[in-house]
Amino acid sequence: MNFVIYGKNIEITDNLRRAVEEKLGKLERYFTPDTKVNVTLSIEKERQKIEVTIPVKGSIIRSEQVSNDMYVSIDLVEEVIERQLHKYKTKIIDKHQSGGNFQKAYIEHDYDEDDDIRIIRSKKFDIKPMYPEDACVQMELLGHSFYVFVNAESDKTNVVYRRKNGTYGLIEPED
């Protein structure tokens, strides 16, 4: 695995680099040797955050963990990514997809069917053209954390969502 480690408001010391590579290196058994792992360490006030992004064929394995100790955040992020990998493996096997960056032995190993993703509710609604700001207001009125709408400016389906820090995000399709 190829680690690319960035720092925001923090100096990446040898000890931090070693901790990231050792802890996330445990995931090496799942990936091919040329898999790129993007890691961003940052400090915001008293919060010490690690973000890990691993691009795999047609998807992204991503986790973000925050604590008041960077080494604790590193431990937490490894556990979350390992859980995500088990869910992703189920998807690969169920859809008979190519494994991409995953090692063949990992894909062929039996998996626990208790982790199946099940949709338990489905909704239908009219999607009306509106501006992203109006979609945020509608999302808040409904008490949801995201809202799907047709952008009045681009006439494309977009999603607004509430971020962890209370701000809003917009997801738009690429042209």
Contacts in CASP RR format, 6 or more apart in sequence:
PFRMAT RR
TARGET T0000
AUTHOR 0000-0000-0000
METHOD contacts of the structure
MODEL  1
MNFVIYGKNIEITDNLRRAVEEKLGKLERYFTPDTKVNVTLSIEKERQKI
EVTIPVKGSIIRSEQVSNDMYVSIDLVEEVIERQLHKYKTKIIDKHQSGG
NFQKAYIEHDYDEDDDIRIIRSKKFDIKPMYPEDACVQMELLGHSFYVFV
NAESDKTNVVYRRKNGTYGLIEPED
1 24 0 8 1.000
1 25 0 8 1.000
1 27 0 8 1.000
1 28 0 8 1.000
1 31 0 8 1.000
1 33 0 8 1.000
1 35 0 8 1.000
1 36 0 8 1.000
1 37 0 8 1.000
2 34 0 8 1.000
2 35 0 8 1.000
2 36 0 8 1.000
2 37 0 8 1.000
3 17 0 8 1.000
3 20 0 8 1.000
3 21 0 8 1.000
3 24 0 8 1.000
3 37 0 8 1.000
3 39 0 8 1.000
4 36 0 8 1.000
4 37 0 8 1.000
4 38 0 8 1.000
4 39 0 8 1.000
5 12 0 8 1.000
5 16 0 8 1.000
5 17 0 8 1.000
5 20 0 8 1.000
5 39 0 8 1.000
5 40 0 8 1.000
5 41 0 8 1.000
6 12 0 8 1.000
6 38 0 8 1.000
6 39 0 8 1.000
6 40 0 8 1.000
6 41 0 8 1.000
7 40 0 8 1.000
7 41 0 8 1.000
7 42 0 8 1.000
8 40 0 8 1.000
8 41 0 8 1.000
8 42 0 8 1.000
8 43 0 8 1.000
9 42 0 8 1.000
9 43 0 8 1.000
9 44 0 8 1.000
10 16 0 8 1.000
10 41 0 8 1.000
10 42 0 8 1.000
10 43 0 8 1.000
10 48 0 8 1.000
10 70 0 8 1.000
12 41 0 8 1.000
16 41 0 8 1.000
16 70 0 8 1.000
19 70 0 8 1.000
19 71 0 8 1.000
19 74 0 8 1.000
20 39 0 8 1.000
20 41 0 8 1.000
20 50 0 8 1.000
20 74 0 8 1.000
23 74 0 8 1.000
23 75 0 8 1.000
23 77 0 8 1.000
23 78 0 8 1.000
24 37 0 8 1.000
24 39 0 8 1.000
24 52 0 8 1.000
24 74 0 8 1.000
24 77 0 8 1.000
24 78 0 8 1.000
24 81 0 8 1.000
26 78 0 8 1.000
27 37 0 8 1.000
27 78 0 8 1.000
27 81 0 8 1.000
27 82 0 8 1.000
27 85 0 8 1.000
29 103 0 8 1.000
29 106 0 8 1.000
30 85 0 8 1.000
30 102 0 8 1.000
30 103 0 8 1.000
30 106 0 8 1.000
31 54 0 8 1.000
31 56 0 8 1.000
31 101 0 8 1.000
31 102 0 8 1.000
31 103 0 8 1.000
32 100 0 8 1.000
32 101 0 8 1.000
32 102 0 8 1.000
32 103 0 8 1.000
34 101 0 8 1.000
35 54 0 8 1.000
35 56 0 8 1.000
35 101 0 8 1.000
36 54 0 8 1.000
36 55 0 8 1.000
37 52 0 8 1.000
37 53 0 8 1.000
37 54 0 8 1.000
38 52 0 8 1.000
38 53 0 8 1.000
38 54 0 8 1.000
38 55 0 8 1.000
39 50 0 8 1.000
39 51 0 8 1.000
39 52 0 8 1.000
40 50 0 8 1.000
40 51 0 8 1.000
41 48 0 8 1.000
41 49 0 8 1.000
41 50 0 8 1.000
41 70 0 8 1.000
42 48 0 8 1.000
42 49 0 8 1.000
42 50 0 8 1.000
42 51 0 8 1.000
43 49 0 8 1.000
43 70 0 8 1.000
46 68 0 8 1.000
47 66 0 8 1.000
47 67 0 8 1.000
47 68 0 8 1.000
48 66 0 8 1.000
48 67 0 8 1.000
48 68 0 8 1.000
48 69 0 8 1.000
48 70 0 8 1.000
48 73 0 8 1.000
49 64 0 8 1.000
49 65 0 8 1.000
49 66 0 8 1.000
49 73 0 8 1.000
50 64 0 8 1.000
50 65 0 8 1.000
50 70 0 8 1.000
50 73 0 8 1.000
50 74 0 8 1.000
50 77 0 8 1.000
51 62 0 8 1.000
51 63 0 8 1.000
51 64 0 8 1.000
52 61 0 8 1.000
52 62 0 8 1.000
52 63 0 8 1.000
52 64 0 8 1.000
52 77 0 8 1.000
52 81 0 8 1.000
53 60 0 8 1.000
53 61 0 8 1.000
53 62 0 8 1.000
54 60 0 8 1.000
54 61 0 8 1.000
54 62 0 8 1.000
54 81 0 8 1.000
54 101 0 8 1.000
55 101 0 8 1.000
56 88 0 8 1.000
56 99 0 8 1.000
56 100 0 8 1.000
56 101 0 8 1.000
56 102 0 8 1.000
57 97 0 8 1.000
57 98 0 8 1.000
57 99 0 8 1.000
57 100 0 8 1.000
57 101 0 8 1.000
59 88 0 8 1.000
61 81 0 8 1.000
61 84 0 8 1.000
61 85 0 8 1.000
61 88 0 8 1.000
63 77 0 8 1.000
63 80 0 8 1.000
63 81 0 8 1.000
63 84 0 8 1.000
64 77 0 8 1.000
65 73 0 8 1.000
65 74 0 8 1.000
65 76 0 8 1.000
65 77 0 8 1.000
65 80 0 8 1.000
66 73 0 8 1.000
67 73 0 8 1.000
67 76 0 8 1.000
86 111 0 8 1.000
86 112 0 8 1.000
86 115 0 8 1.000
87 115 0 8 1.000
87 117 0 8 1.000
89 102 0 8 1.000
89 106 0 8 1.000
89 107 0 8 1.000
89 111 0 8 1.000
90 111 0 8 1.000
90 113 0 8 1.000
90 115 0 8 1.000
90 116 0 8 1.000
90 117 0 8 1.000
91 97 0 8 1.000
91 117 0 8 1.000
92 99 0 8 1.000
92 102 0 8 1.000
92 107 0 8 1.000
93 107 0 8 1.000
93 111 0 8 1.000
99 107 0 8 1.000
127 148 0 8 1.000
127 149 0 8 1.000
127 150 0 8 1.000
127 157 0 8 1.000
128 149 0 8 1.000
128 150 0 8 1.000
129 149 0 8 1.000
129 150 0 8 1.000
129 151 0 8 1.000
129 152 0 8 1.000
129 155 0 8 1.000
130 138 0 8 1.000
130 149 0 8 1.000
130 150 0 8 1.000
130 151 0 8 1.000
130 152 0 8 1.000
131 151 0 8 1.000
131 152 0 8 1.000
131 153 0 8 1.000
132 149 0 8 1.000
132 151 0 8 1.000
132 158 0 8 1.000
132 160 0 8 1.000
132 170 0 8 1.000
135 147 0 8 1.000
135 149 0 8 1.000
135 158 0 8 1.000
135 160 0 8 1.000
136 147 0 8 1.000
136 160 0 8 1.000
136 168 0 8 1.000
138 147 0 8 1.000
138 149 0 8 1.000
139 145 0 8 1.000
139 146 0 8 1.000
139 147 0 8 1.000
139 160 0 8 1.000
139 161 0 8 1.000
139 162 0 8 1.000
145 161 0 8 1.000
145 162 0 8 1.000
146 159 0 8 1.000
146 160 0 8 1.000
146 161 0 8 1.000
146 162 0 8 1.000
147 159 0 8 1.000
147 160 0 8 1.000
147 161 0 8 1.000
148 157 0 8 1.000
148 158 0 8 1.000
148 159 0 8 1.000
149 157 0 8 1.000
149 158 0 8 1.000
149 159 0 8 1.000
149 160 0 8 1.000
150 156 0 8 1.000
150 157 0 8 1.000
150 158 0 8 1.000
151 157 0 8 1.000
151 158 0 8 1.000
151 172 0 8 1.000
154 172 0 8 1.000
156 172 0 8 1.000
156 173 0 8 1.000
157 173 0 8 1.000
158 170 0 8 1.000
158 171 0 8 1.000
158 172 0 8 1.000
158 173 0 8 1.000
159 170 0 8 1.000
159 171 0 8 1.000
160 168 0 8 1.000
160 169 0 8 1.000
160 170 0 8 1.000
160 171 0 8 1.000
161 168 0 8 1.000
161 169 0 8 1.000
161 171 0 8 1.000
162 168 0 8 1.000
162 169 0 8 1.000
163 169 0 8 1.000
END
